[in-house]
Amino acid sequence: TILEGGVQRGGNRVRINMQLIDAETDGHLWSETYDRELNAENIFAIQIEVTAAITGSLQARLTDGEKAGLADIPTKSLAAWEAFQLGKQRRGKRTSASLEEAERYFNKAITLDPDFTLAKVLLADTYISQIWYNGKDRKTQLDKASAIIEAVRKINPDMPEAMSSAGTIAIYSEDTKTGERLLRQVLSLRPNYVPAMHVLADYLPGIGKRDEAIQMIDLAINIDPLSSVLYGKRAAILEDMGRFEPAKSSYLKAMEIDPDFPNGWAG
């Protein structure tokens, strides 16, 4: 199935057209048009309605954790949400410059809405990424990320995104047992949470579980097939296994998706 959509925005109004298409027959399984006042609460309300309609059409089942995540409204500030989305987009490119931009956007989102915990989590994750892509000091960055995540988890200890970041910090701080436990716990709550899969796939080859790492990264790519970062990680695992031709293919795929992706060229 393919979910197709379009957005028209004018002044303080937004029209969102959505349709779910059977890719084999080109038939329409479901479609809807939403005309709403443009604000954060309406955007999330539409998201919940669309998800419920699609899961109903596909006779799919959401986990309790996924249902709980849908019910959360991350922010009531549309400007903060837009800054957050721009931060996510910049972080996804994984270049030195784009990560600096991501940091600024996440800080802007937090300034606009100091209670925007998801933006705080992504800011922490950006600090961690800057170790590898910006050459920043490992301990300094992990300490900055850890302070943010500890504060978030005091308020919401069961937030899967913060739990994933805590697991990531633990693994890169060499508390690997705690890190693996937290990341697997995240995936029991949110089976499709790609950042947890990514870090586990990075960690597992080091303990001799290369096959599981490949399975994990392939599942992540299936969920997020336009991620150059995931293809780069897949290539690195295959390279480590001595499977150079499929590794090269994955590096080339990463560079096809994003010609500026540094790890593709390095690999």
Solvent accessible surface area in square Angstrom, and as a share of the most:
residue,aa,sasa,rsa
1,T,92,0.54
2,I,95,0.48
3,L,85,0.42
4,E,82,0.37
5,G,54,0.52
6,G,32,0.31
7,V,98,0.57
8,Q,110,0.49
9,R,150,0.55
10,G,46,0.44
11,G,75,0.72
12,N,93,0.48
13,R,121,0.44
14,V,7,0.04
15,R,108,0.40
16,I,19,0.10
17,N,60,0.31
18,M,32,0.14
19,Q,49,0.22
20,L,3,0.02
21,I,22,0.11
22,D,40,0.21
23,A,62,0.48
24,E,166,0.75
25,T,98,0.57
26,D,111,0.58
27,G,29,0.28
28,H,115,0.52
29,L,82,0.41
30,W,43,0.15
31,S,66,0.42
32,E,83,0.37
33,T,65,0.38
34,Y,11,0.04
35,D,70,0.36
36,R,66,0.24
37,E,85,0.38
38,L,24,0.12
39,N,52,0.27
40,A,1,0.01
41,E,86,0.39
42,N,36,0.18
43,I,38,0.19
44,F,4,0.02
45,A,38,0.29
46,I,7,0.04
47,Q,85,0.38
48,I,61,0.31
49,E,77,0.35
50,V,12,0.07
51,T,33,0.19
52,A,61,0.47
53,A,28,0.22
54,I,27,0.13
55,T,24,0.14
56,G,51,0.49
57,S,48,0.31
58,L,77,0.38
59,Q,171,0.76
60,A,56,0.43
61,R,200,0.73
62,L,39,0.19
63,T,34,0.20
64,D,119,0.62
65,G,16,0.16
66,E,34,0.15
67,K,109,0.46
68,A,61,0.47
69,G,21,0.20
70,L,35,0.17
71,A,71,0.55
72,D,89,0.46
73,I,75,0.38
74,P,36,0.23
75,T,4,0.03
76,K,150,0.63
77,S,29,0.19
78,L,38,0.19
79,A,51,0.40
80,A,0,0.00
81,W,38,0.13
82,E,66,0.30
83,A,4,0.03
84,F,4,0.02
85,Q,70,0.31
86,L,75,0.37
87,G,0,0.00
88,K,94,0.40
89,Q,107,0.47
90,R,55,0.20
91,R,36,0.13
92,G,38,0.36
93,K,71,0.30
94,R,25,0.09
95,T,28,0.16
96,S,57,0.36
97,A,68,0.53
98,S,7,0.04
99,L,0,0.00
100,E,57,0.26
101,E,56,0.25
102,A,0,0.00
103,E,33,0.15
104,R,153,0.56
105,Y,55,0.21
106,F,0,0.00
107,N,59,0.30
108,K,109,0.46
109,A,0,0.00
110,I,32,0.16
111,T,110,0.64
112,L,79,0.39
113,D,23,0.12
114,P,89,0.56
115,D,116,0.60
116,F,0,0.00
117,T,36,0.21
118,L,35,0.17
119,A,0,0.00
120,K,50,0.21
121,V,0,0.00
122,L,21,0.11
123,L,9,0.04
124,A,0,0.00
125,D,16,0.08
126,T,0,0.00
127,Y,20,0.07
128,I,8,0.04
129,S,7,0.04
130,Q,0,0.00
131,I,16,0.08
132,W,121,0.42
133,Y,39,0.15
134,N,35,0.18
135,G,68,0.66
136,K,67,0.28
137,D,88,0.46
138,R,99,0.36
139,K,143,0.61
140,T,69,0.40
141,Q,5,0.02
142,L,13,0.07
143,D,72,0.37
144,K,76,0.32
145,A,0,0.00
146,S,27,0.17
147,A,65,0.50
148,I,35,0.18
149,I,4,0.02
150,E,104,0.47
151,A,55,0.42
152,V,3,0.02
153,R,62,0.23
154,K,172,0.73
155,I,133,0.68
156,N,60,0.31
157,P,73,0.46
158,D,99,0.52
159,M,18,0.08
160,P,17,0.10
161,E,23,0.10
162,A,0,0.00
163,M,3,0.01
164,S,4,0.03
165,S,2,0.01
166,A,16,0.12
167,G,0,0.00
168,T,11,0.07
169,I,18,0.09
170,A,13,0.10
171,I,13,0.07
172,Y,31,0.12
173,S,62,0.40
174,E,145,0.65
175,D,70,0.36
176,T,48,0.28
177,K,176,0.74
178,T,42,0.24
179,G,0,0.00
180,E,31,0.14
181,R,140,0.51
182,L,15,0.07
183,L,0,0.00
184,R,87,0.32
185,Q,75,0.33
186,V,0,0.00
187,L,31,0.15
188,S,83,0.54
189,L,60,0.30
190,R,38,0.14
191,P,53,0.33
192,N,86,0.44
193,Y,33,0.13
194,V,24,0.14
195,P,54,0.34
196,A,0,0.00
197,M,1,0.00
198,H,32,0.14
199,V,17,0.10
200,L,0,0.00
201,A,0,0.00
202,D,55,0.28
203,Y,30,0.12
204,L,0,0.00
205,P,19,0.12
206,G,72,0.69
207,I,80,0.41
208,G,57,0.55
209,K,88,0.37
210,R,91,0.33
211,D,98,0.51
212,E,51,0.23
213,A,0,0.00
214,I,22,0.11
215,Q,124,0.55
216,M,22,0.10
217,I,0,0.00
218,D,54,0.28
219,L,84,0.42
220,A,0,0.00
221,I,18,0.09
222,N,117,0.60
223,I,62,0.31
224,D,57,0.30
225,P,73,0.46
226,L,141,0.70
227,S,19,0.12
228,S,6,0.04
229,V,12,0.07
230,L,4,0.02
231,Y,36,0.14
232,G,4,0.04
233,K,42,0.18
234,R,58,0.21
235,A,0,0.00
236,A,40,0.31
237,I,6,0.03
238,L,1,0.00
239,E,73,0.33
240,D,82,0.43
241,M,56,0.25
242,G,41,0.39
243,R,110,0.40
244,F,131,0.55
245,E,127,0.57
246,P,49,0.31
247,A,3,0.02
248,K,117,0.50
249,S,69,0.45
250,S,4,0.02
251,Y,22,0.08
252,L,96,0.48
253,K,72,0.31
254,A,0,0.00
255,M,32,0.14
256,E,127,0.57
257,I,49,0.25
258,D,16,0.09
259,P,90,0.57
260,D,96,0.50
261,F,1,0.00
262,P,52,0.32
263,N,61,0.31
264,G,2,0.02
265,W,171,0.60
266,A,91,0.70
267,G,53,0.51
